[in-house]
């Protein structure tokens, strides 16, 4: 087991702030023009349909349909729901042992109200979630939630498949073509590409750093074709993400209808809240509101925000462990209160987490009453003490990641890949620093299938991970992708030439 240094600043009890919309967000926004009812109706939290406001607070709130199709708000902020509908835990307890799609329908229903009727949402959930979600007991009351059984063997399937179905329904009601821009550091690109492949009047452009994805991750994106185009950017994930964000804000591209399937799109986060609820109702004493600990390996922090949303809806999460790789800008932020991007981001074996400036940090700051703009500048300080009580943040090195893969296999016969190993190491560190949590119900998230990293697994434990059907035959499929520099102008010209 890796020896991880103690981090005393984050060993504190949990108490999330109340699940209400920050009315100061609107009061501090002189240019805001409400287009969906009066200020009073919007802020009192009693309207039937949830609206989505920008974390930069300079544009009017929008419906779910508008938030999905816009991706990023016009003021470059990220959309957030104006309220978090409370979970009916007593009712949810009746779903114990039921298919995952049943839980997804109940959790997503209030967010979709007014955009998708119940029958449509029910059908979309059944269609999107036709695979297993194993909850694997590792030791004691510690579990691994394997989110790698979808069509691309990644947790990104949960959000991408629902987003694709939502957007497909919306595009049937509208004219024109939608262009989805997505940056990926590993698994997002393949999940989005597969989810949107063949969707009418939707084109997908995936940007990725070729030097920082595994062979199987790359081939999952570059062998699809059709309405999916992949571009290898000669840089890092943060460069890819910066190109996407700049394109959204570029008036020269106003004639192209752009949106995103990255976790900057609220449509990614809402479905990702579901599996935390699913794990809870299948493992916990729901009637007693038993507390649970979740450990989430984190890069762009969309998966973490799914847990935050679930907790804000009332899920009894007693502690949220945020485990990063050597890109430790968020653990340092929580310890010091000062945020500094890491540029260039550090290359680690948990490649999908090689993010030096996570977009979703702006959302986390917003939840705690602060404001961070798209560049990472803190415009308003969040409640740092509350964040430190709620979140245990830790950075796991590559050496610790490799040691955890070996230890989990040798001690528990549990096969982890690098990202899941970061999450499990974070959980072990939290319990080591908090002995009272040793018997607590705890779940660590495994975000990708070990077969995506066969060389690493083989070198550590001498085992070739079994290849799931979703990855079979990849090596023999022909690849096709373009290459570009990190300069924005060539990318903008390429978009204009392709889509206008």
C-alpha positions in Angstrom: 0.0 0.0 0.0 1.4 3.4 -0.9 2.6 5.6 1.9 0.9 8.9 1.5 1.9 12.0 3.5 -0.6 13.3 5.9 -2.5 16.4 4.9 -4.1 17.8 8.1 -5.8 20.8 6.6 -8.5 18.6 5.0 -9.5 16.2 7.8 -12.7 17.9 8.9 -16.5 17.0 9.2 -19.0 17.6 6.4 -21.7 20.2 6.3 -22.8 21.4 2.8 -24.5 24.8 2.4 -28.2 24.9 1.9 -29.5 23.8 -1.5 -30.8 27.1 -2.6 -30.0 29.4 -5.5 -27.6 32.3 -4.6 -29.8 35.4 -4.9 -26.7 37.5 -4.6 -25.7 36.2 -8.0 -28.5 38.2 -9.5 -28.2 41.2 -7.3 -24.5 41.5 -8.3 -25.4 41.3 -12.0 -26.4 44.8 -13.3 -26.5 43.7 -16.9 -28.8 40.7 -16.3 -32.1 40.8 -18.3 -34.5 38.2 -17.2 -36.5 36.6 -20.0 -38.3 34.0 -18.0 -40.6 35.7 -15.6 -40.0 38.3 -12.9 -37.0 38.5 -10.5 -39.2 37.5 -7.6 -40.6 34.4 -9.4 -37.1 33.4 -10.3 -35.5 33.8 -6.9 -38.2 32.4 -4.7 -37.5 28.9 -6.0 -41.2 28.0 -6.3 -41.6 28.0 -10.0 -42.2 24.6 -11.6 -39.4 24.5 -14.1 -35.7 24.7 -13.2 -33.8 27.4 -14.9 -30.1 27.5 -15.6 -28.0 30.5 -14.8 -24.4 31.4 -15.8 -21.6 31.2 -13.2 -20.4 34.6 -14.7 -23.8 36.1 -14.0 -24.0 38.3 -17.0 -26.8 36.7 -19.0 -30.3 35.7 -18.4 -31.2 32.2 -17.1 -32.3 29.7 -19.7 -34.2 26.5 -20.0 -32.6 23.1 -20.1 -33.0 22.9 -23.9 -31.2 26.2 -24.3 -28.5 25.2 -21.9 -27.9 21.9 -23.7 -27.7 23.5 -27.2 -25.6 26.4 -26.1 -23.1 24.4 -24.1 -21.2 27.4 -22.7 -23.1 30.5 -21.7 -22.8 33.6 -23.9 -20.8 35.4 -21.2 -18.3 32.4 -21.1 -19.7 31.1 -17.9 -21.0 27.7 -17.2 -24.7 26.9 -16.6 -25.9 25.8 -13.2 -29.5 24.9 -12.1 -31.1 27.6 -10.0 -32.2 25.0 -7.5 -31.6 21.4 -6.6 -34.9 19.4 -6.3 -34.8 17.3 -3.1 -34.6 13.5 -3.4 -37.4 11.5 -2.1 -35.2 8.9 -0.4 -38.1 6.9 0.9 -39.4 6.6 -2.6 -35.9 6.0 -4.0 -35.4 3.1 -1.5 -38.1 1.2 -3.4 -35.7 1.2 -6.4 -33.1 -0.9 -4.6 -32.2 -3.8 -7.0 -34.1 -2.2 -9.9 -32.4 -1.4 -13.3 -30.2 1.6 -13.4 -32.5 3.3 -15.9 -35.3 3.4 -13.3 -33.1 5.4 -11.0 -31.9 7.7 -13.8 -35.5 8.5 -14.7 -36.4 9.5 -11.1 -33.3 11.7 -10.6 -33.4 13.4 -14.0 -37.2 14.0 -14.2 -37.3 17.3 -12.3 -34.4 18.7 -14.3 -36.0 17.7 -17.6 -39.5 19.1 -16.7 -40.7 21.5 -19.3 -38.2 20.2 -21.9 -38.9 16.5 -22.2 -42.2 14.9 -21.2 -42.2 11.9 -18.8 -42.8 9.3 -21.5 -39.9 10.6 -23.7 -37.5 10.8 -20.8 -38.5 7.3 -19.7 -37.8 5.9 -23.1 -34.5 7.8 -23.4 -33.3 6.4 -20.0 -34.2 2.8 -21.0 -32.3 3.2 -24.3 -29.2 4.9 -22.9 -28.7 2.6 -19.9 -28.8 -0.9 -21.2 -25.7 -2.1 -19.4 -24.7 -3.2 -15.9 -23.3 -0.9 -13.1 -21.4 -3.3 -10.8 -20.9 -2.4 -7.2 -17.9 -4.6 -6.2 -17.1 -5.2 -2.5 -13.4 -4.9 -2.1 -12.9 -5.2 1.7 -15.1 -4.5 4.8 -17.6 -1.8 3.8 -15.5 -0.4 1.0 -16.8 -0.8 -2.5 -15.7 -0.1 -6.0 -18.3 1.3 -8.4 -17.3 0.1 -11.9 -18.5 2.6 -14.5 -16.8 0.8 -17.4 -19.5 -1.4 -18.8 -20.8 1.0 -21.4 -20.1 0.9 -25.1 -16.7 2.7 -24.8 -15.8 1.2 -21.4 -15.7 4.6 -19.6 -17.8 6.5 -17.2 -18.2 9.1 -19.9 -20.8 6.8 -21.5 -23.3 7.7 -18.8 -23.4 11.4 -19.7 -22.6 11.2 -23.4 -25.4 8.7 -24.2 -28.1 10.7 -22.4 -26.8 14.0 -23.9 -26.9 12.6 -27.4 -30.5 11.4 -27.0 -31.6 14.7 -25.5 -30.0 16.6 -28.3 -31.4 14.3 -31.0 -34.9 15.0 -29.7 -34.3 18.7 -29.6 -32.9 18.8 -33.1 -36.0 17.1 -34.5 -37.8 20.3 -33.5 -35.4 22.7 -35.0 -33.9 23.5 -38.4 -30.2 23.5 -39.3 -27.2 21.6 -38.2 -25.5 21.4 -34.8 -21.7 21.2 -34.5 -20.4 19.7 -31.3 -16.9 20.7 -30.3 -15.3 18.5 -27.7 -11.8 18.4 -26.1 -10.6 15.2 -24.5 -7.7 14.0 -22.5 -8.7 10.3 -22.9 -12.2 9.0 -22.6 -14.6 11.9 -23.3 -13.8 11.9 -27.1 -14.6 8.2 -27.7 -17.7 8.3 -25.5 -19.0 11.4 -27.3 -18.1 10.1 -30.7 -19.9 6.8 -30.2 -22.9 8.4 -28.6 -23.5 10.9 -31.4 -22.4 8.7 -34.3 -25.1 8.7 -36.9 -27.3 11.3 -35.1 -29.1 13.3 -37.9 -28.0 16.9 -38.4 -25.3 16.7 -35.7 -21.6 16.9 -36.5 -18.9 16.1 -34.0 -15.4 17.5 -33.8 -13.0 15.9 -31.2 -9.7 17.6 -30.3 -7.2 15.5 -28.4 -3.4 15.5 -27.6 -2.0 12.4 -29.4 1.0 12.1 -27.1 -1.1 11.8 -24.0 -3.8 9.2 -24.8 -3.4 5.4 -24.9 -3.5 3.6 -28.2 -6.9 2.1 -27.4 -8.3 5.4 -26.3 -7.1 7.0 -29.5 -8.4 4.3 -31.8 -11.8 4.5 -30.2 -12.1 8.0 -31.5 -10.2 7.8 -34.8 -11.9 4.7 -36.3 -15.5 5.9 -36.3 -15.8 8.3 -39.3 -19.2 9.4 -40.6 -20.3 12.5 -38.8 -17.3 12.4 -36.4 -14.0 14.2 -37.2 -11.0 13.9 -34.9 -8.1 16.3 -34.7 -4.8 15.7 -33.0 -3.6 18.9 -31.4 0.2 19.2 -31.0 -0.1 20.2 -27.3 -1.9 19.2 -24.2 -5.5 18.8 -23.1 -5.7 22.4 -21.7 -4.7 23.6 -25.2 -7.5 21.6 -26.7 -10.0 22.9 -24.2 -8.8 26.5 -24.7 -9.4 26.2 -28.5 -13.0 24.9 -27.9 -13.8 27.7 -25.4 -12.4 30.4 -27.7 -14.4 29.1 -30.6 -17.6 29.4 -28.6 -16.9 33.1 -27.9 -15.7 34.0 -31.4 -18.2 36.2 -33.3 -16.5 35.1 -36.6 -18.2 31.7 -36.0 -21.7 33.1 -35.3 -23.0 31.4 -38.5 -22.0 27.9 -37.1 -24.3 26.5 -34.4 -21.8 25.3 -31.9 -22.2 23.5 -28.6 -20.1 21.2 -26.4 -20.3 17.7 -25.0 -17.5 18.4 -22.6 -18.3 18.8 -19.0 -18.7 22.5 -19.6 -22.1 21.5 -20.8 -24.6 21.0 -17.9 -26.0 18.0 -19.8 -22.9 16.2 -18.8 -23.2 16.8 -15.1 -26.9 16.0 -14.5 -26.6 12.4 -15.7 -23.4 11.9 -13.7 -25.3 12.7 -10.5 -27.4 9.5 -11.0 -24.8 6.9 -10.3 -24.1 8.3 -6.8 -27.8 7.9 -6.0 -27.8 4.4 -7.5 -24.8 3.3 -5.4 -26.4 4.8 -2.2 -29.8 3.2 -2.5 -28.2 -0.2 -3.3 -25.7 -0.2 -0.5 -26.8 2.0 2.4 -29.5 1.8 5.0 -31.7 4.4 3.3 -34.4 4.5 6.0 -31.7 5.5 8.5 -30.2 8.0 6.1 -26.9 6.2 6.6 -23.9 8.5 5.6 -21.7 7.5 2.8 -18.2 8.5 1.6 -17.4 8.7 -2.1 -13.9 9.0 -3.6 -13.8 10.5 -7.1 -10.6 10.5 -9.3 -10.7 14.0 -10.7 -9.3 15.9 -13.7 -11.7 18.4 -15.2 -14.0 17.8 -12.1 -17.2 17.0 -14.0 -17.5 13.7 -12.2 -16.9 15.4 -8.9 -19.6 17.9 -9.7 -22.1 15.1 -10.3 -21.5 14.0 -6.7 -21.9 17.6 -5.5 -25.2 17.9 -7.3 -26.4 14.6 -5.7 -25.4 15.8 -2.3 -27.2 19.1 -2.8 -30.3 17.1 -3.7 -30.1 15.5 -0.3 -27.9 12.4 -0.7 -26.3 11.8 2.7 -22.6 12.1 1.5 -20.6 12.5 4.7 -17.4 13.3 2.9 -16.4 13.7 -0.7 -12.8 12.6 -1.5 -11.3 14.5 -4.4 -8.3 12.6 -5.7 -6.1 14.2 -8.4 -2.9 13.0 -10.0 0.2 15.3 -10.0 -1.9 18.1 -11.4 -2.6 19.3 -7.9 -3.9 22.8 -8.5 -7.2 22.1 -6.7 -5.7 20.4 -3.5 -3.3 23.4 -3.3 -6.2 25.8 -3.8 -8.2 24.2 -0.9 -5.2 24.4 1.4 -4.1 27.9 0.6 -7.2 29.7 -0.7 -5.1 30.9 -3.7 -5.6 29.4 -7.1 -2.8 28.9 -9.6 -3.2 27.1 -12.9 -0.6 24.5 -13.9 0.7 25.3 -17.4 1.7 23.1 -19.1 -0.3 20.4 -17.3 1.8 17.5 -15.9 1.9 14.2 -17.8 0.7 11.3 -15.7 -0.2 7.7 -16.3 -3.8 8.6 -15.3 -3.9 10.6 -18.6 -7.6 11.6 -18.6 -6.9 13.6 -15.5 -4.0 15.6 -17.0 -5.7 18.9 -16.5 -4.0 22.1 -15.3 -7.1 24.3 -15.2 -10.3 22.3 -14.6 -13.4 24.1 -16.1 -15.7 22.8 -13.4 -13.8 24.5 -10.6 -15.9 27.6 -11.5 -19.0 25.6 -10.7 -17.6 24.3 -7.4 -16.6 27.9 -6.4 -20.1 29.0 -7.4 -21.8 26.4 -5.1 -19.8 27.9 -2.2 -20.9 31.4 -2.9 -17.9 32.6 -4.8 -17.2 33.5 -8.5 -14.4 32.3 -10.7 -14.3 33.3 -14.3 -13.3 31.2 -17.3 -9.6 32.2 -17.0 -9.4 31.0 -13.4 -9.5 34.4 -11.8 -11.4 34.5 -8.5 -13.8 37.5 -8.7 -15.4 36.6 -5.4 -13.9 34.4 -2.7 -16.0 31.3 -1.9 -16.4 30.0 1.7 -13.1 28.2 1.9 -13.6 26.9 5.4 -16.8 25.3 4.4 -15.2 23.7 1.4 -12.4 22.3 3.6 -14.9 20.8 5.9 -16.8 19.2 3.0 -14.0 18.0 0.7 -10.9 16.0 1.3 -8.6 16.8 -1.6 -5.4 14.9 -2.2 -2.8 14.5 -5.0 -1.6 11.0 -5.8 1.8 10.6 -7.6 2.4 8.1 -10.4 4.5 6.0 -8.1 1.7 5.9 -5.6 -0.7 5.0 -8.4 1.4 2.1 -9.5 1.8 0.9 -6.0 -1.9 1.0 -5.5 -2.6 -1.1 -8.6 -0.2 -3.7 -7.3 -1.6 -3.6 -3.7 -5.2 -3.8 -4.7 -4.5 -6.9 -6.9 -2.2 -8.6 -4.4 -4.3 -8.0 -1.3 -7.9 -8.0 -2.6 -7.7 -9.6 -6.1 -9.1 -6.3 -7.4 -8.0 -5.0 -10.8 -7.7 -1.3 -11.0 -6.6 1.0 -13.9 -4.6 4.2 -13.2 -7.6 6.5 -12.7 -9.4 4.1 -10.4 -6.2 3.6 -8.6 -5.9 7.3 -7.9 -9.4 7.2 -6.5 -8.8 4.2 -4.3 -5.5 5.6 -3.0 -7.3 8.8 -2.1 -9.9 6.8 -0.1 -7.1 4.9 1.6 -5.4 8.1 2.6 -8.6 9.6 3.9 -9.3 6.6 6.1 -5.7 6.6 7.3 -6.0 10.2 8.4 -9.5 9.6 9.8 -9.6 6.3 11.7 -13.2 6.9 12.8 -14.1 6.4 9.1 -12.7 2.9 8.9 -16.1 1.2 9.3 -18.0 3.8 7.3 -19.7 2.9 4.0 -17.4 4.0 1.3 -17.4 3.8 -2.5 -14.6 4.6 -4.9 -15.3 5.3 -8.5 -13.5 3.2 -11.2 -13.8 5.4 -14.3 -12.4 3.3 -17.1 -11.8 -0.4 -18.0 -8.3 -1.7 -17.2 -8.1 -3.1 -20.8 -7.6 0.5 -22.0 -4.2 0.5 -20.3 -2.8 -3.0 -21.1 0.9 -2.1 -21.1 0.8 -0.4 -17.7 -1.3 -3.2 -16.1 1.0 -5.9 -17.6 4.1 -4.3 -16.4 2.8 -4.0 -12.8 1.0 -7.3 -12.2 2.0 -9.5 -15.1 -1.5 -9.8 -16.3 -3.2 -8.9 -19.6 -6.6 -7.4 -18.6 -9.5 -9.2 -20.3 -10.7 -7.2 -23.3 -14.5 -6.3 -23.1 -16.6 -6.6 -26.3 -16.5 -2.8 -26.7 -12.7 -2.8 -27.3 -12.5 -6.0 -29.3 -11.0 -5.6 -32.7 -9.8 -2.0 -32.3 -6.2 -2.8 -33.4 -7.3 -3.9 -36.9 -9.6 -0.9 -37.6 -8.2 1.8 -39.9 -7.6 5.2 -38.3 -8.1 8.6 -39.7 -7.5 12.0 -38.0 -6.1 15.4 -38.8 -3.3 17.2 -37.1 -3.1 20.9 -36.0 -1.0 23.2 -33.9 -2.3 24.9 -30.8 -2.8 28.2 -32.7 -6.4 29.3 -32.7 -6.6 31.0 -36.2 -5.9 27.8 -38.2 -8.6 26.0 -36.2 -11.1 28.8 -36.7 -10.4 28.8 -40.5 -10.8 25.0 -40.5 -14.3 25.4 -38.9 -15.3 28.1 -41.3 -14.2 26.0 -44.3 -15.9 22.8 -43.0 -19.2 24.2 -41.7 -20.1 27.4 -43.6 
